[in-house]
Amino acid sequence: MTMITNLAWRLFKHEARRGELTIILLAIVLSVSAVLSLSLFSERLQQALKSRSAAFIAADTQLRSDKPVDEAWLAEAQSRELQTAQRISARSMVFGEENMSLVDLRAVNSTYPLKGDITVSDMPFGSPEVIDGLPEPGHAWIQSRLFQTLDIELGDQVEIGDSLFTVSRVLIDIPDAGFSVFNTDPIVLIRLQDIEATSVVGPGSRADYVSYFAGNDGALEDYYDWLSPQLNREVHRWRAVSDDDSAIGRSVASAERYFLLASLLAIVLAAVSIAVAAQRYSQRHYDPVAIMKTLGATKSTIRWVYLFQVVFIALAGIFIGVIIGLVGQQLVVWALADRVDVALDVWHWRPFFIAVFTGGICALLFSLYPLMQLFSIPPLRVLRRDMNASLSSKGIQFLSAGSAIFLLMFAYSRNLEISLILFVSGVALVVGLVAVTYGLILIGRKLGAGSMGPWQLAWARIRRRAMDNSVQLISFSVTIMLLLVVLVMRNDMVEQWRSQLPEGTPNYFLINITPEQKDALDTHFSQRDVSIDAFYPVTRGRFASVNGESVRTSVSKEDEGEGESSRQGLGREANLTWSNLLQKENNVVEGTWHGGLDTTDFAASGVYPVSVEQEIAMRLDIKMGDNLTFNIGSEIVNTEVTSIRTVNWQTMQPNFFFIIHPEAMEAFRPTYITSFFLPTERKPELTSLLQPFSSITMFDVDARINQLREIVDQVSVAVEFILVLVLAAGSLVLIAQVQASMDERRQELAILRTLGAKGKLIRQSVVFEFVIIGLVAGGMAALANELSLYMLQSRVFQMESSIHLEYWLIAPLVGAIVVGILGALGCWRLLALNTSQLLRKMV
Amino acid sequence: MIKTANVTKTVTTTEGDLQILQPISFEVNTGESIAIIGASGSGKSTLLGLLAGLDEVSEGEIFLDDAPLHNMDEEARAVLRGQKVGFIFQSFMLVQSLTALENVMLPAEIAGLDNPKKRAQDILEQVGLSHRAHHYPNQLSGGEQQRVAIARAFITQPKILFADEPTGNLDAANGKKVEELLFNLNKEQGTTLVLVTHDNTLAQQCDRQLTMQGGVLTESTLIGVEDRKEAV
């Protein structure tokens, strides 16, 4: 064994010193460093985004319940070193001196919030300040607009249920205030211990019991596993950051999937480059193996000598790759530090293991077949130089490499869908390419005929090296396709994120506008160069019955079976609107929008069309054709469900559960809702803008929108960085491939040179050859890119998939240019040597 | 030392089977040197491959130092080669990624001999290349490369040495040098030599000359050992 390791080490050492291992070593270094830096960075970034998002639910996870939760559950969480906090919230009336208002009362314990900050101010609508604390017992912090509604000042007292509270601060924001602009009441924050005395929460009342948990992912998962069997799905809802369906939640989730995709592609790129390099390495060792066999080395000796070499190369590659990967991602984190908030001190082991595993597996699996070929070299090659490996089934090679790639992708992503999509597109690409290669050979036979110009030489070479070229073509195409997927995916995704919050998205909302104020408001605002959105008529109405069956007006579980209807209702008054126009981001999924309906029959029967939002329809068990009754004041409005809509609740526009036909509502006096956009720097003008309209209530969502936008920007920057990394990895793979193929060309170049061919002819023919290969590879890549994008976008990213025609032109062009240039550079390097040097290198 | 009986070689081509060696029978005695001469494509290298155990016979028997090559698998033949056989090739066949010294050490290491490095240094000294020990093959001239190959062939003190056109790639001066070295070491170590060449002068230095023509081997002019000594 010592002899074998010595020999292996000696071969490894010399090959390394002579630069013969550069390509294969580079491939492994590349795979390890790309995978490490990508996954380490994305892990850190995900952590950062997660903790940011966690701030929006004030914890890592929430358990929401309609009933108080078992104290033992919290104790168990604490014993697992999870942080916990509690909140009870209820809708309640708050009374000032003269006025009263419905509020969202939130009673929290001393550990709230586990994530994120509470902001307060000294005056209503004042600038926010982060505060590390909570209201004293007996005190309440209330939101700005409540000061308006109740007409009170700081230090005044308000009455909530049976208790009196001193208003000690203006509450600007709490982490889990939610993004919904409408159907929300101003928040009043008090201490948990004060809630009982108010008697607001008790039998028959509707309250939310929220338990907050924070801690490391593993502990949270374990805890959930423990808790899950005890949860009642009707009462309890477990909510994690990743379940967050807000704009942020979805951006983070799609960014995570993108990182995963990019890392997977990096692995595939690395695998391709290792396969190319290993093939080269194996071919270059045909002679030494034949010599060693001739000199009496047995098969097992040869096997061990080369396996040890692979191990040495893999170890060296992994070691250098890990260092480069660490340094690289650290540099990028530093460079991005002021744009993306990434914790530098957190060390994640998973990426490290994945990188080492990838390096090891790639080095072994992708060199396995070339090595098997190498081992099968007959000793007779020393006499008959044309004798090659007796093992030469490309089918087996593709099968083994393919399954290895699939296993790697699956092991890494643990996502069968993404892995399958990429794999199937890859296989389709390979099959297509083999067909194209043979097509090219046929064309080449025709085009290559005639006198020997550079074109003819190029075609002749393509034809003659058909099998080698098909491997090369496949690796070029796969590389280009993967780069395209990452690039286009990034463009589409970032565009989609940005379009959620375009410039000029309304950041202030006005409600309680009387019909008389409508025009005056419009004029007043336009004089001050602020444009106002559409006015939506609104009236408060109680949803009373479905098909004559009255609904519960309260939905607490305790009420069930107490004689009242078992049909669930909204539990509160709803904002009803009427319109003939379907709003933006509303889509009718069942029935017909009533804007176009003939209302003669409706007018006769006194039953008017209503459109219901899909989720509320499901929750309240409302179907098409159901008759819904609303009580508005003392009046009754009868409606029939003529359409069911989906609504994008993420849009910053007023959205409604029920939209009634305008004719039904003619008799009612509405108030109006509208919104407007005011740049953040013009915020001081707000007071003068609203001054003439003291009865109008304003919602300020500017800060929320800015937060959202900031996060989307950060995620976009991160995604761009990852794009650059994958592009760099891909380019290096292309270079490695061209370099590898240049070795094979050396002999031919030497012969052509010896025969007196001019450098120009040789150079042109090589460039033409690469241009043809790059053109075809780019075209095929564009095709495969479309296929995989379609599947990825529609199945994994839940995006609208689209055709990217521009890449059908760009990909072949860029393919031809880049591959052509790389070919020219490689060729130029060879031609810089004189003929005798070339000939000597051949030996 | 070498005994062949009715050895044939048939290869399968697209146009059917092709017999490239007609039944061949001859013997080579221990210490004897023979030259197989013939034109290109006559089948002499094929015969060399069979005699050296690099290839398998289609029919017939070959005994190499009493070992039945025709009954041995590739593994067993490799072990036998390592123990008893040395090679010299027209294209030198040095491992490009090893230095001259390491190339010479290689067979000694494979055969498990002790002190391979010392042995290699000594024999490089003998072929006059100790100063080139740490050079790679492509840093050496053709003549030097072939001298390294000769050193490599003799390091295990093989019983039989096969040489395939050893001077074919060299100019006259270098060819002469290599020739002298080859025969001197051969004589010194008492090795049996099988030499394939189309160079009659080189062939004349061997004890016997066998001529290969169209796959048929015939014994040509016999020059006795004594005569050869006189000739030299």
Interface residues (C-beta under 8 A of the other chain):
Chain A: M3 N6 L7 R10 L11 H14 E15 R18 E20 D287 P288 A290 I291 M292 K293 T294 L295 G296 A297 T298 K299 T301 P378 P379 L380 V382 L383 R384 R385 R840 K841 V843
Chain B: S45 L48 G49 A52 L54 D55 E74 E75 A78 V79 L80 R81 G82 Q83 V85 F87 F89 S91 M93 L94 V95 Q96 S97 L98 T99 E102 L106 P107 E109 I110 A111 G112 Y136 P137 N138 R152 D164
